[in-house]
Amino acid sequence: MTAAETSGAAGRMDPERKRLAAFLLCFTAFATMLGIGIITPALPLYAQLMGATGFWIGVIFSSFALSRTVFLPVFGAMSDSCGRRRLLLIGLALYSLFSALYMLADTVYLLTLIRFLHGIAAAMVFPIAIAYMGDIAEVGEEGRMMGGFHSAAFLGMSFGPLISGVLMDYLDISAAFLCLSLITAVTAVVCFRFLPDHRAKPREPVPFLTAACHPALRIPVFFYLVYSVAYATYLVYLPVITGTVQHFTGTEVGVLIFVGTVIMAGVQKLSGRIVDRSNKYFLLAIGIAVIAAASFGIGLSATFAEYLGAVIVLGCGFGLSLTTIAALVTIAGRETGQGAAAGIASMAQGIGLIVVPVIFGVVMDTAGIHAVFFATAALTLIAVPVLLTVGRSHPVELKPAAPAPAER
């Protein structure tokens, strides 16, 4: 009998099942982000082999964000009413299928279409897993639980580029996409067999516009719009500036992203308890300022050691910011529904990831790749005074969720 078949009624999980669910959700985050990390350095180079300009590289990445953003609120609301597990399993299966299709792409247009379909599947995986983790996180442990989840995700992503670099140097670039497909398929089988079908305590559905305008989600939405600028630059243009401008090997590019992402994972894990006890808006301001400084440093770098130092600093900023914002979204989700809150936050990030790669692709084509990193530093700095102002004022205080009845 599977764990899903032995799940109990809706409500608070017993400790043993909670540990199992948390472990499997972290495993899902690790495995899927491992796969994403594998194709992240490969995809821009794969597109360039087809003759893609900086603009088209941006369009390819934006197509993923576009479809993901469009479908996030749909799947988020569905998971609040229909349960997380079913959507997560369907999403993992589709994710594996579309990952394999990358190997069939032979034009920029087909690659863009596959990337668009991949985004639909992505809307059913990571945000749903975040919502599930939010369901089982109790009051006062949001930072620790979500920090551990995101730490697992970025730990997976940290190994991905390193593996990708080795695959590209010693096998073939298409091996990266096959690897992503296989990893996601294995994850789907593991979750099908063991992940409990836990349902949160039933609640009245919150209309999308009401949830999107909820006071507790204003700062998360603002943050993700700003964060997406730096994240898009990290994902899309760091491999370009290091691989095609500085002529680092695939392995060297993989090492850079590996080290930066390991730092992200470590900081997220270590900062969880600090986030639970601190002013979250001040922590966000610190994280964003560090990200801006690191982006500027990457633009000035000329040697591998300089890039490595800047990437380490960038990882610290990302790690602190993501743990903090995940806690804020989880707190808001107790009022709006975890699926809706995770979907809205991810949708805000998605909007940024739709627009930023295309705009920065034009910047790259007209002003050079270094200008992309200087623009990133300037745009992210805008958020710092806003977050400091909110931190000094009276932040939104949400009432703690009433304890759910114990399962029988």
N, C-alpha and C positions, 0 to 999 in steps of 0.2 A: 504494500500500500504506500502510495506517495505521500509526501508531507502535505501536498495540496489537499489530498483526500482526508487528511486527519485534522484539517484546520477547524477551529471552533467558530463560535458565533462572533458577530461583529463586536468590537470593543477593545479593551486593553489586552495586549498580548501577555501570556505568561512568560517568565524570564527565559526559559529554555528556547521557546519558539522565537522570541525576540532576538536572541543571540544568533539563531540559525538564519532568520530573515536578514538581519543586519550583515552577517558574513556573506550571504549569497548576493545581496545587493552590492556590497563592496566588491565582491568577485566580478559581478556583471560590469560595474564601473571600471574595474581594472582591465578586464579582458577587452571590452569594447574600445576603451581609450588606448589600449595597447595597439589594437588594430588601426585606429585613427592615427596614432603616432607613427605607425609604419608607412602609411601612405602620404602623410603630411609633407615630408621632404620630396617624395616622388612625384606628386601630382603636378606642381608647377613645372618641373623638369619634363615630365611626360607631355604636358601641354605644349611646351616649347619645341619638343620634337615634332609636333604637328604644325609648327609655324605660328603658335599663339604669341601675340604681342602682350605687353603689359596690360593693356585694356582687356584683352580676352582672358588673360589669367584671372583678372578681377571678376569678369563675368562668370567664369566657371565656378569660382568659389562663391559668388553671390547667388548663383542659381540654387545651390544647396541651402543657403540661408533663407532664400525666398520661400521655397516649398516648406521648409521646416517651420518658418514663422507663420505661414498661412494656416498650417494644420495643427500647430501647437494648441491654440485655444479649443479646437474641436476635440482633440484627443485628451486634453486635460480635463475638460468637462465630462467626457465619456468615462474617464477613469474614476472620477468622483462618484459617478452613479452606478457604473457597471463593474467596478473593481479594477485593480492595477495589473494583476497577473496575466489575464488573458491578452490585454493590449501589449504588454511587455513581450510576451512570447511571439505574438504575430509580428511585432516590430523587429525582433531579433531575426526571425526567419526571413523577412523581406530584406533586412539589412545585409544578411549573408548573400542572398541572391543578387542584389544590385551591386555588391562589392565585386562579385565575379564578372559582372558585365563590363567593368572597366577594361578588361583585357580585350574585349571585342571592339572598342572604340578605335576608329582610324581617322576621324576628323574632329576638329574643334567643336563642331555643332553636335555630333553624337556624344562627345565627352560631356558637353554641357547638359544634354538631355538626361544622361545617366546620373550625372551629379544632382539634377533636379529630383529625380526619382529617389535617389539615395536620401535626400533631405526629408522626404515624406516618411520613410522608414525611421529616420533618426528622431522625428517628432514623437515616435511611439516608444523610444528606448530610454535615453538618459533622463529626460524630464519626468517620465513616469516613475523611473527608479528613484528620483529625488523626492517625488511626492510620496512614494511608499515609505521612504526613510523618514519623511516628515510625519507620517501617520504614527510611527512607532516611537518617535522621539518625545519624551515627556518634558514638562515645563522645567526649565533650568538646565537642560542638557542639550539644547539645540546646537550650541557651538561645538561641543564634543562629538555628538553624533554626526553632524553635517561635516565637521572638519575631518573626521575619520573617513567619511564617504568620499569627499573630494580628494583627500590625500591618496586613497586607493586609486581613484581615477587618474590623477596626475602621475602617480608612481607608474601606472601602466603606460601612460603616454610617454614617460621619460625613457622607457626601454625601447619604445617603438621606433623612434628615429635612428637609434643606434643599430637596431636590427635592420632597418631599411637601408642604412648606409652600407652595411655589409652585403645585403642582398643585391643592391645596385652595383657594387664594386665587383662582386664575384659571381653573380648569377645574371639576372635580367630585371629590368624595371617592372615588368609585369608580375614578377614573383611577389612583389609587395602587395598587389591587389588580391592575388590568390591567398596569401597569408591572412589578410583581413577577413576574407570570406570564410576560411576554415575556422579561425578563432571565434567568429561570431556564431557559427553553426554549433560549435562545441558548447559555447555559453548557453545557447537556446536549449540544448539537450539537458544540461545540468540544471537549469532553472525549471524546465518542465518536470524533471524528476523530483526535485527537492524543495523548490520555493513554495512556502505556504501561501494559500489564497486568503490572506487576511483582509478583512473589510473594516474600515474605520467606522466609528459610531455614526449611524445615519444622520444626515442633516439636510435642511432645506437647501436646494441649489441656489447659489448666488448668481444673478445675471452677470454676463460677461462685463458689460460696461460698468456695473456697480462695483465689481471686483477690481477692474482696471483702475478705477478712480478712488479706490479705498486709500485713506490717508497713509496707512502703514506701508503701502506699496509705492508711494511716490518716490522716495529716495532709492529703493531698489531699481525702479524703472530708469530713473535718471542715471544711477551708477552704471547699469548695464549698457546704456547708450554710449557713455563715455568709455567704459571698459572695452567695448567692442572695437574701438579705434586701435587700442594697443594690442588686443588679442589678434585682430586681423593682420596687423603688421607683423606680429610674432609668427603666426602660422604661415602667411603667404610670402612675405618679403624677406624674412631672415634667411630662408634657404636660397633665395635669389641673390641677395647681396653677398652671401658667403660662398655660394656655389658657382655663380656665373661671373661675379665681379672680382672677388678675391681668389677664385679658383681653388678653393679648398676641395679636398676629396669628399666623396659621399660619406665615408666614415668620419671624417673631421666634422662635417655638418651635423651628422648624427650625434657625435659626442657633445657638441655645443647644446643642442636641444635636449639631449639626455641630462646633462648636468643642470641646465636651467629648470627642467621639469622635475627633477629629483628634489631640487631646492624648494620648488612650489609645494610638492607633496609633504616634505618634512616640516615646512613652516605651517602648513595647514593642520597637520597632526599636532604640533606643539602648541599652536595658538588657540585651540578650541576652548580650553578652560579659561584662558585670559579673556577671550571674547565674551564668554558667559558672565564675567565679572566686571566688564569695562564699558565705557561709553562707546558704543559701536560706531557712531558717526565720526568721532575723533580717530578711531582706528582706520576707518575707510579713508579719511583725509591723508593719514600717514602713508597708507598703502598706495594711493594714487600718486602722491608726491614722489615716492620711490620709483614707481613705474615710469613717470615722466623723466626723472633723472637718468634712469637706465636706458630709455629709448634715445635720449640725446647722446649718451655715451656710445651706443651702438653706431650712431651716425658718424661719430668722430673716430671710430676704431679703424685700425689698419693692420694689426697683427692678430694671430690666433689668440694669444694671451689677453689682448685687450678685449676682444669679443667675448672671451670666456668670463672675464671679470664683469663686464656689463650684463651678460646673461645671468650670472649668479645674483646680481643686485635685482634684476628684473624678476627673477623667481621669488625673491623675498617679498617684493611688492605684490605680485600676483597672489602668493600664498596667503598673506595676511588679509588682503581685500576679499578673496573668495570665501574664506571661512566666515568672515564678518557678515558679508551680504547674504550668505546661505542661512545664517542664524536669523537675520531680519525677515527673510522670505518665509522661513518656517513659522516664525511667530505670527506673521500676517496670515498664513495659511490656516491658522486655527479659527479665523473669522471668515475667510473667504472660501475655504476648502483648499487642501494641499495641492490638488491637481490644478485648480485654477490659479493659485499663487505661483506655483512652479512654471506653469504655462505662460503666464503673463510676464514673469521675469525673463524667461528664456526667449519670449517673443520680442521683448525690448532689445535683448542682445542680438537676436536675429535681424531686426531692422537695421541695426548698426552694421552687421556683417553683410547685409545686402548692399548697402550704400558705400561703405568704406573701401572695400577692395576695388570697386570700379573707379571711384574718385582717385584713390592712390595709384591705380594703374595708369591713369592719365598723368598724374604727377610724375610717376616714374618715367613715362615716355617723353615728357616735356622738360622736366627739371633734373632728372636723374634719381637713382635709387636712394642716395643719401638724403635727399629732400623729404622722402617718405618718413624717415625716422625723426627728422627735425619737426615736421608737421605733427607727428604723433605726440611728441613731447609737449608742444605748445597746446594742442587740443586737450590733452588729459589734465594739464595744469589748471584749466578753467574750473574743474570740479572741486579743487581743494578749498577755495574760500566758501563755496556753497556748503560743503559738508561741515566745515568749521562753524559756520553760522548756525546751522541746524543743531550741531552738537552743543552750542552754548545756549540755545533757546530751550523750549520745553518739548523734547521729543515725544512722539506718539507713544502712549503707554497702552498696551493691550491687556485686557483682563485675562488672567490665567485661565486656561481651559478647565472646565469642571472635570473632575476625575471620571473616567468612563467606568461603567460597571464591570466588575471582574467577570471573566468568562466562566461559564459553568461547564 
